[in-house]
Amino acid sequence: MGGPESEMFLYFKGLLIKGMYELRLHVESLIMLIETMSKSSNFLCFSAGESEIKALRDRFHCCYSEEQCMAKVENMIYYSMGNWRTSYYDDCHRFFNNVYT
Protein backbone atom coordinates (compact mmCIF):
# COMPACT_ATOMS: atom_id res chain seq x y z
CA MET A 1 0.00 0.00 0.00
CA GLY A 2 2.99 2.28 0.13
CA GLY A 3 3.57 2.54 3.87
CA PRO A 4 1.67 4.00 6.81
CA GLU A 5 1.68 7.55 5.44
CA SER A 6 0.62 6.66 1.88
CA GLU A 7 -2.68 7.74 0.42
CA MET A 8 -3.85 4.14 -0.01
CA PHE A 9 -3.01 3.20 3.58
CA LEU A 10 -4.87 6.24 4.91
CA TYR A 11 -7.83 5.30 2.71
CA PHE A 12 -7.69 1.71 4.03
CA LYS A 13 -7.52 2.95 7.63
CA GLY A 14 -10.49 5.24 7.05
CA LEU A 15 -12.53 2.37 5.65
CA LEU A 16 -11.77 0.18 8.67
CA ILE A 17 -12.79 2.94 11.06
CA LYS A 18 -16.01 3.62 9.13
CA GLY A 19 -16.70 -0.12 9.05
CA MET A 20 -16.41 -0.39 12.82
CA TYR A 21 -18.67 2.63 13.23
CA GLU A 22 -21.33 1.01 11.01
CA LEU A 23 -21.04 -2.34 12.79
CA ARG A 24 -21.52 -0.64 16.16
CA LEU A 25 -24.80 0.83 14.90
CA HIS A 26 -26.10 -2.70 14.32
CA VAL A 27 -24.30 -4.64 17.03
CA GLU A 28 -27.44 -5.78 18.87
CA SER A 29 -28.95 -7.20 15.68
CA LEU A 30 -25.69 -9.00 14.92
CA ILE A 31 -25.44 -10.40 18.45
CA MET A 32 -29.05 -11.58 18.35
CA LEU A 33 -28.43 -13.35 15.03
CA ILE A 34 -25.28 -15.02 16.34
CA GLU A 35 -27.00 -16.05 19.58
CA THR A 36 -29.76 -17.67 17.54
CA MET A 37 -27.26 -19.51 15.36
CA SER A 38 -25.26 -20.69 18.37
CA LYS A 39 -28.19 -22.37 20.12
CA SER A 40 -28.35 -25.35 17.76
CA SER A 41 -24.76 -25.36 16.55
CA ASN A 42 -22.05 -27.93 17.09
CA PHE A 43 -19.31 -25.57 15.92
CA LEU A 44 -16.46 -25.24 18.39
CA CYS A 45 -16.57 -21.44 18.17
CA PHE A 46 -19.91 -21.57 20.00
CA SER A 47 -18.90 -24.17 22.59
CA ALA A 48 -18.24 -21.66 25.39
CA GLY A 49 -21.81 -20.35 25.23
CA GLU A 50 -22.55 -17.02 26.85
CA SER A 51 -18.91 -16.18 27.49
CA GLU A 52 -18.29 -16.24 23.73
CA ILE A 53 -21.19 -13.86 23.13
CA LYS A 54 -19.85 -11.52 25.81
CA ALA A 55 -16.38 -11.66 24.25
CA LEU A 56 -17.88 -10.86 20.86
CA ARG A 57 -19.79 -7.91 22.28
CA ASP A 58 -16.59 -6.68 23.94
CA ARG A 59 -14.81 -6.68 20.56
CA PHE A 60 -17.21 -4.00 19.37
CA HIS A 61 -16.16 -1.75 22.28
CA CYS A 62 -19.75 -0.75 22.98
CA CYS A 63 -18.88 0.75 26.36
CA TYR A 64 -16.47 3.21 24.69
CA SER A 65 -17.44 6.55 23.24
CA GLU A 66 -17.29 6.83 19.46
CA GLU A 67 -13.97 8.69 19.67
CA GLN A 68 -12.47 6.13 22.05
CA CYS A 69 -13.59 3.26 19.82
CA MET A 70 -12.12 4.84 16.71
CA ALA A 71 -8.83 5.41 18.56
CA LYS A 72 -8.90 1.74 19.60
CA VAL A 73 -9.36 0.66 15.97
CA GLU A 74 -6.48 2.89 14.89
CA ASN A 75 -4.30 1.35 17.61
CA MET A 76 -5.21 -2.15 16.40
CA ILE A 77 -4.21 -1.20 12.86
CA TYR A 78 -0.83 0.10 13.95
CA TYR A 79 -0.27 -2.85 16.30
CA SER A 80 -0.86 -5.28 13.43
CA MET A 81 1.80 -3.61 11.30
CA GLY A 82 4.95 -5.65 11.58
CA ASN A 83 3.33 -8.15 13.94
CA TRP A 84 4.58 -11.66 13.28
CA ARG A 85 1.03 -13.04 13.12
CA THR A 86 0.07 -10.54 10.44
CA SER A 87 3.23 -11.31 8.47
CA TYR A 88 2.65 -15.06 8.80
CA TYR A 89 -0.96 -14.69 7.63
CA ASP A 90 0.19 -12.67 4.62
CA ASP A 91 2.89 -15.24 3.84
CA CYS A 92 0.36 -18.08 3.95
CA HIS A 93 -1.92 -16.26 1.52
CA ARG A 94 1.01 -15.53 -0.74
CA PHE A 95 2.13 -19.17 -0.70
CA PHE A 96 -1.18 -21.05 -0.81
CA ASN A 97 -3.45 -18.63 -2.66
CA ASN A 98 -1.02 -16.59 -4.74
CA VAL A 99 -2.40 -13.44 -3.07
CA TYR A 100 0.06 -10.61 -2.69
CA THR A 101 -0.41 -7.86 -0.13
C-alpha positions in Angstrom: 0.0 0.0 0.0 3.0 2.3 0.1 3.6 2.5 3.9 1.7 4.0 6.8 1.7 7.6 5.4 0.6 6.7 1.9 -2.7 7.7 0.4 -3.9 4.1 0.0 -3.0 3.2 3.6 -4.9 6.2 4.9 -7.8 5.3 2.7 -7.7 1.7 4.0 -7.5 3.0 7.6 -10.5 5.2 7.0 -12.5 2.4 5.6 -11.8 0.2 8.7 -12.8 2.9 11.1 -16.0 3.6 9.1 -16.7 -0.1 9.0 -16.4 -0.4 12.8 -18.7 2.6 13.2 -21.3 1.0 11.0 -21.0 -2.3 12.8 -21.5 -0.6 16.2 -24.8 0.8 14.9 -26.1 -2.7 14.3 -24.3 -4.6 17.0 -27.4 -5.8 18.9 -29.0 -7.2 15.7 -25.7 -9.0 14.9 -25.4 -10.4 18.4 -29.1 -11.6 18.3 -28.4 -13.3 15.0 -25.3 -15.0 16.3 -27.0 -16.1 19.6 -29.8 -17.7 17.5 -27.3 -19.5 15.4 -25.3 -20.7 18.4 -28.2 -22.4 20.1 -28.4 -25.3 17.8 -24.8 -25.4 16.6 -22.0 -27.9 17.1 -19.3 -25.6 15.9 -16.5 -25.2 18.4 -16.6 -21.4 18.2 -19.9 -21.6 20.0 -18.9 -24.2 22.6 -18.2 -21.7 25.4 -21.8 -20.4 25.2 -22.5 -17.0 26.8 -18.9 -16.2 27.5 -18.3 -16.2 23.7 -21.2 -13.9 23.1 -19.9 -11.5 25.8 -16.4 -11.7 24.3 -17.9 -10.9 20.9 -19.8 -7.9 22.3 -16.6 -6.7 23.9 -14.8 -6.7 20.6 -17.2 -4.0 19.4 -16.2 -1.8 22.3 -19.7 -0.7 23.0 -18.9 0.8 26.4 -16.5 3.2 24.7 -17.4 6.6 23.2 -17.3 6.8 19.5 -14.0 8.7 19.7 -12.5 6.1 22.1 -13.6 3.3 19.8 -12.1 4.8 16.7 -8.8 5.4 18.6 -8.9 1.7 19.6 -9.4 0.7 16.0 -6.5 2.9 14.9 -4.3 1.3 17.6 -5.2 -2.2 16.4 -4.2 -1.2 12.9 -0.8 0.1 14.0 -0.3 -2.9 16.3 -0.9 -5.3 13.4 1.8 -3.6 11.3 5.0 -5.6 11.6 3.3 -8.2 13.9 4.6 -11.7 13.3 1.0 -13.0 13.1 0.1 -10.5 10.4 3.2 -11.3 8.5 2.7 -15.1 8.8 -1.0 -14.7 7.6 0.2 -12.7 4.6 2.9 -15.2 3.8 0.4 -18.1 3.9 -1.9 -16.3 1.5 1.0 -15.5 -0.7 2.1 -19.2 -0.7 -1.2 -21.0 -0.8 -3.4 -18.6 -2.7 -1.0 -16.6 -4.7 -2.4 -13.4 -3.1 0.1 -10.6 -2.7 -0.4 -7.9 -0.1 
